[in-house]
Amino acid sequence: MAKRLILCDCSGTQPLDAAAIEAATGLACSKVHTALCTDQIAQAAEAIASGEAIVCCRQEQRLFEALAAEADAPDPVFTDLRDRAGWSDDPRPKLPKMAALRPRRP
């Protein structure tokens, strides 16, 4: 199975367009979650247990690694769309920077 980006807009604090990110990165994307580290944690656990998750949040990396350990799954790959690309006063589109942050395949 191919790697899949697991998206979260961090309680609506950043706009994410899953279809545009998918097209720009060539990686499948989850739906855009709003509370992946709290109310939607079961969905995060399921994605991580698959072993194919790229979690687009480094802020809660320890939590997601703990979910992997509980599921006896490898730690997911992480990238940070919010802090490294999403939050900015710059009015230009954020998608090119978000796409550039995707992990590269070996």
N, CA, C and O of each residue as an XYZ file, in Angstrom:
424
protein
N       0.843     -1.182      0.000
C       0.000      0.000      0.000
C       0.891      1.249      0.000
O       1.952      1.250      0.625
N       0.476      2.288     -0.682
C       1.238      3.519     -0.775
C       1.036      4.379      0.468
O       0.006      4.290      1.138
N       2.011      5.195      0.761
C       1.905      6.133      1.880
C       0.724      7.067      1.654
O       0.365      7.382      0.519
N       0.128      7.502      2.760
C      -1.053      8.379      2.713
C      -0.853      9.524      3.684
O      -0.504      9.302      4.844
N      -1.071     10.757      3.218
C      -0.989     11.937      4.079
C      -2.227     12.004      4.962
O      -3.351     11.959      4.462
N      -2.029     12.109      6.262
C      -3.133     12.237      7.209
C      -3.201     13.709      7.590
O      -2.305     14.229      8.255
N      -4.258     14.371      7.169
C      -4.390     15.828      7.293
C      -5.233     16.230      8.495
O      -6.183     15.541      8.868
N      -4.866     17.359      9.093
C      -5.656     17.966     10.161
C      -5.492     19.481     10.070
O      -4.382     19.989      9.913
N      -6.607     20.190     10.171
C      -6.543     21.652     10.083
C      -6.399     22.321     11.447
O      -6.560     23.536     11.570
N      -6.095     21.524     12.470
C      -5.791     22.040     13.810
C      -6.902     22.966     14.316
O      -6.705     24.164     14.521
N      -8.061     22.366     14.505
C      -9.239     23.086     14.999
C      -9.634     24.247     14.094
O     -10.090     25.289     14.565
N      -9.456     24.057     12.804
C      -9.854     25.072     11.835
C      -8.922     26.263     11.745
O      -9.303     27.305     11.213
N      -7.699     26.129     12.259
C      -6.777     27.272     12.266
C      -6.003     27.451     10.977
O      -5.314     28.456     10.802
N      -6.106     26.482     10.065
C      -5.432     26.631      8.777
C      -6.288     25.984      7.695
O      -6.831     24.899      7.900
N      -6.409     26.625      6.575
C      -7.183     26.008      5.492
C      -6.343     24.940      4.789
O      -5.183     25.175      4.452
N      -6.937     23.768      4.573
C      -6.290     22.701      3.824
C      -7.240     22.216      2.743
O      -8.427     22.010      2.992
N      -6.719     22.038      1.566
C      -7.490     21.516      0.439
C      -6.902     20.153      0.102
O      -5.876     20.063     -0.572
N      -7.548     19.100      0.568
C      -7.015     17.744      0.396
C      -6.804     17.399     -1.074
O      -5.780     16.813     -1.426
N      -7.743     17.748     -1.928
C      -7.619     17.415     -3.353
C      -6.426     18.136     -3.974
O      -5.692     17.542     -4.763
N      -6.225     19.396     -3.633
C      -5.099     20.157     -4.185
C      -3.767     19.623     -3.652
O      -2.795     19.535     -4.402
N      -3.715     19.269     -2.371
C      -2.484     18.718     -1.799
C      -2.172     17.370     -2.448
O      -1.018     17.073     -2.755
N      -3.200     16.566     -2.650
C      -3.024     15.271     -3.304
C      -2.469     15.449     -4.716
O      -1.540     14.748     -5.117
N      -3.040     16.384     -5.462
C      -2.578     16.623     -6.835
C      -1.147     17.156     -6.853
O      -0.357     16.781     -7.719
N      -0.813     18.022     -5.909
C       0.514     18.638     -5.888
C       1.602     17.677     -5.414
O       2.748     17.778     -5.853
N       1.255     16.740     -4.518
C       2.263     15.845     -3.960
C       2.305     14.477     -4.623
O       3.320     13.784     -4.558
N       1.210     14.087     -5.257
C       1.131     12.753     -5.828
C       0.861     11.685     -4.786
O       0.942     10.494     -5.083
N       0.541     12.099     -3.565
C       0.229     11.167     -2.482
C      -1.252     11.245     -2.139
O      -1.851     12.321     -2.160
N      -1.832     10.100     -1.824
C      -3.229     10.088     -1.391
C      -3.353     10.853     -0.081
O      -2.438     10.840      0.742
N      -4.476     11.512      0.109
C      -4.732     12.277      1.335
C      -5.989     11.767      2.020
O      -6.942     11.322      1.380
N      -5.957     11.849      3.342
C      -7.159     11.582      4.119
C      -8.108     12.758      3.954
O      -7.767     13.766      3.334
N      -9.288     12.619      4.509
C     -10.143     13.797      4.621
C      -9.419     14.776      5.542
O      -8.486     14.392      6.246
N      -9.838     16.013      5.537
C      -9.239     16.991      6.441
C      -9.909     16.844      7.809
O     -11.091     17.148      7.970
N      -9.150     16.383      8.769
C      -9.637     16.263     10.139
C      -9.524     17.618     10.825
O      -8.807     18.504     10.361
N     -10.229     17.765     11.917
C     -10.195     19.007     12.682
C      -9.586     18.807     14.062
O      -9.017     19.738     14.632
N      -9.702     17.601     14.600
C      -9.212     17.333     15.963
C      -8.586     15.945     16.022
O      -8.992     15.105     16.825
N      -7.599     15.713     15.168
C      -6.985     14.394     15.041
C      -6.324     13.929     16.332
O      -6.260     12.727     16.590
N      -5.838     14.846     17.135
C      -5.133     14.473     18.368
C      -6.062     14.396     19.576
O      -5.618     14.074     20.678
N      -7.345     14.688     19.380
C      -8.287     14.622     20.509
C      -9.532     13.847     20.087
O      -9.550     12.619     20.174
N     -10.549     14.529     19.640
C     -11.830     13.903     19.325
C     -11.752     12.861     18.216
O     -12.570     11.941     18.184
N     -10.797     12.982     17.318
C     -10.682     12.054     16.191
C      -9.495     11.108     16.339
O      -8.987     10.587     15.347
N      -9.059     10.887     17.563
C      -7.867     10.075     17.804
C      -8.038      8.634     17.325
O      -7.057      8.005     16.927
N      -9.247      8.101     17.354
C      -9.473      6.736     16.860
C      -9.154      6.651     15.370
O      -8.633      5.638     14.903
N      -9.464      7.703     14.629
C      -9.155      7.718     13.199
C      -7.645      7.808     12.984
O      -7.110      7.202     12.057
N      -6.959      8.567     13.844
C      -5.501      8.643     13.764
C      -4.896      7.275     14.055
O      -3.991      6.829     13.351
N      -5.392      6.619     15.082
C      -4.866      5.300     15.460
C      -5.046      4.297     14.325
O      -4.146      3.506     14.044
N      -6.195      4.329     13.680
C      -6.457      3.416     12.565
C      -5.490      3.660     11.409
O      -4.943      2.716     10.838
N      -5.283      4.924     11.069
C      -4.366      5.263      9.975
C      -2.939      4.851     10.318
O      -2.228      4.309      9.471
N      -2.521      5.102     11.540
C      -1.165      4.766     11.963
C      -0.966      3.257     12.001
O       0.097      2.764     11.625
N      -1.970      2.524     12.447
C      -1.879      1.062     12.520
C      -1.675      0.431     11.146
O      -1.137     -0.671     11.044
N      -2.098      1.118     10.096
C      -1.925      0.597      8.736
C      -0.448      0.547      8.340
O      -0.069     -0.198      7.437
N       0.381      1.341      9.018
C       1.803      1.394      8.689
C       2.128      2.248      7.489
O       3.285      2.308      7.070
N       1.147      2.904      6.929
C       1.354      3.705      5.718
C       1.076      5.189      5.922
O       0.947      5.933      4.949
N       0.983      5.626      7.176
C       0.588      7.006      7.465
C       1.770      7.967      7.422
O       2.860      7.665      7.909
N       1.530      9.114      6.834
C       2.405     10.275      6.962
C       1.554     11.306      7.679
O       0.655     11.897      7.080
N       1.826     11.523      8.943
C       1.018     12.426      9.751
C       1.526     13.847      9.536
O       2.706     14.136      9.737
N       0.627     14.720      9.128
C       0.997     16.100      8.804
C       0.898     17.002     10.025
O       0.304     18.078      9.970
N       1.483     16.554     11.118
C       1.497     17.315     12.365
C       2.688     16.866     13.205
O       2.767     15.703     13.601
N       3.598     17.768     13.474
C       4.725     17.442     14.352
C       4.450     17.878     15.791
O       5.106     17.404     16.719
N       3.500     18.762     15.977
C       3.221     19.255     17.319
C       2.825     18.116     18.250
O       3.214     18.115     19.418
N       2.069     17.158     17.760
C       1.611     16.035     18.568
C       2.345     14.740     18.213
O       1.786     13.653     18.360
N       3.573     14.847     17.756
C       4.346     13.684     17.314
C       4.433     12.603     18.396
O       4.260     11.420     18.103
N       4.698     12.998     19.628
C       4.809     11.996     20.708
C       3.517     11.204     20.886
O       3.551      9.991     21.093
N       2.394     11.882     20.805
C       1.099     11.204     20.924
C       0.921     10.184     19.806
O       0.499      9.055     20.055
N       1.239     10.574     18.583
C       1.060      9.679     17.447
C       2.058      8.517     17.499
O       1.733      7.410     17.070
N       3.246      8.750     18.009
C       4.206      7.658     18.189
C       3.706      6.678     19.261
O       3.897      5.468     19.137
N       3.074      7.202     20.301
C       2.499      6.330     21.328
C       1.377      5.473     20.748
O       1.240      4.303     21.105
N       0.577      6.053     19.857
C      -0.475      5.272     19.192
C       0.138      4.144     18.361
O      -0.387      3.031     18.329
N       1.242      4.439     17.695
C       1.925      3.411     16.907
C       2.422      2.288     17.811
O       2.282      1.111     17.480
N       2.999      2.651     18.943
C       3.497      1.646     19.882
C       2.355      0.772     20.394
O       2.506     -0.445     20.494
N       1.227      1.375     20.715
C       0.059      0.621     21.182
C      -0.438     -0.359     20.127
O      -0.922     -1.443     20.454
N      -0.317      0.027     18.867
C      -0.796     -0.816     17.767
C       0.285     -1.769     17.268
O       0.054     -2.540     16.336
N       1.466     -1.719     17.887
C       2.608     -2.521     17.452
C       2.900     -2.254     15.971
O       3.199     -3.168     15.203
N       2.805     -0.984     15.601
C       3.053     -0.544     14.230
C       4.314      0.321     14.215
O       4.702      0.859     15.253
N       4.947      0.460     13.073
C       6.107      1.358     13.007
C       5.670      2.803     13.240
O       4.536      3.182     12.948
N       6.595      3.596     13.770
C       6.284      5.024     13.911
C       5.935      5.592     12.546
O       6.582      5.265     11.550
N       4.924      6.435     12.494
C       4.596      7.042     11.206
C       5.667      8.053     10.806
O       6.460      8.501     11.634
N       5.672      8.393      9.555
C       6.495      9.482      9.048
C       5.751     10.763      9.396
O       4.521     10.774      9.438
N       6.484     11.839      9.645
C       5.861     13.116     10.002
C       6.320     14.223      9.061
O       7.456     14.227      8.586
N       5.427     15.146      8.808
C       5.756     16.400      8.160
C       4.891     17.455      8.833
O       3.912     17.115      9.498
N       5.227     18.702      8.675
C       4.530     19.754      9.415
C       4.006     20.823      8.477
O       4.701     21.790      8.165
N       2.779     20.641      8.034
C       2.185     21.614      7.116
C       1.807     22.907      7.815
O       1.917     23.983      7.227
N       1.368     22.819      9.051
C       0.885     24.007      9.751
C       2.019     24.972     10.085
O       2.020     26.109      9.615
N       2.969     24.538     10.879
C       4.002     25.449     11.368
C       5.011     25.846     10.305
O       5.571     26.941     10.369
N       5.256     24.980      9.331
C       6.277     25.276      8.336
C       5.715     25.860      7.054
O       6.472     26.383      6.236
N       4.391     25.784      6.854
C       3.839     26.293      5.604
C       2.497     26.985      5.755
O       2.216     27.937      5.027
N       1.667     26.538      6.672
C       0.288     27.012      6.734
C       0.073     28.349      7.396
O      -0.757     29.139      6.947
N       0.809     28.616      8.456
C       0.594     29.856      9.193
C       1.520     30.934      8.670
O       2.742     30.820      8.757
N       0.930     31.970      8.131
C       1.722     33.059      7.573
C       0.816     34.250      7.301
O      -0.367     34.083      7.002
N       1.365     35.439      7.402
C       0.637     36.641      7.018
C       0.743     36.888      5.520
O       0.054     37.754      4.980
N       1.597     36.134      4.852
C       1.791     36.270      3.416
C       0.496     35.852      2.708
O       0.018     34.738      2.917
N      -0.071     36.719      1.885
C      -1.350     36.406      1.239
C      -1.240     35.407      0.082
O      -2.258     34.929     -0.419
N      -0.023     35.090     -0.340
C       0.134     34.159     -1.460
C      -0.304     32.746     -1.060
O      -0.273     32.401      0.122
N      -0.707     31.933     -2.030
C      -1.142     30.560     -1.736
C      -0.062     29.760     -1.006
O       1.131     29.914     -1.268
N      -0.502     28.912     -0.096
C       0.421     28.104      0.715
C       0.696     26.734      0.102
O       1.639     26.053      0.505
N      -0.115     26.328     -0.864
C      -0.013     24.988     -1.432
C       1.384     24.648     -1.961
O       1.860     23.548     -1.681
N       2.069     25.519     -2.705
C       3.395     25.127     -3.191
C       4.366     24.781     -2.060
O       5.136     23.828     -2.180
N       4.337     25.529     -0.987
C       5.232     25.235      0.132
C       4.803     23.946      0.829
O       5.651     23.143      1.218
N       3.500     23.742      0.989
C       3.023     22.502      1.604
C       3.463     21.294      0.789
O       3.924     20.296      1.344
N       3.319     21.387     -0.521
C       3.705     20.270     -1.390
C       5.203     19.993     -1.303
O       5.627     18.839     -1.367
N       5.991     21.031     -1.160
C       7.442     20.849     -1.071
C       7.865     20.178      0.228
O       8.959     19.619      0.296
N       7.035     20.217      1.252
C       7.379     19.627      2.545
C       7.100     18.132      2.622
O       7.463     17.492      3.609
N       6.471     17.569      1.616
C       6.152     16.138      1.703
C       7.443     15.331      1.764
O       8.431     15.678      1.116
N       7.430     14.263      2.538
C       8.615     13.407      2.625
C       8.908     12.780      1.258
O       7.992     12.388      0.536
N      10.164     12.694      0.925
C      10.578     12.092     -0.349
C      10.711     10.584     -0.194
O      11.116     10.082      0.854
N      10.369      9.891     -1.237
C      10.520      8.431     -1.239
C      11.997      8.096     -1.433
O      12.688      8.756     -2.209
N      12.484      7.066     -0.725
C      13.903      6.704     -0.899
C      14.186      6.130     -2.258
O      15.328      5.780     -2.555
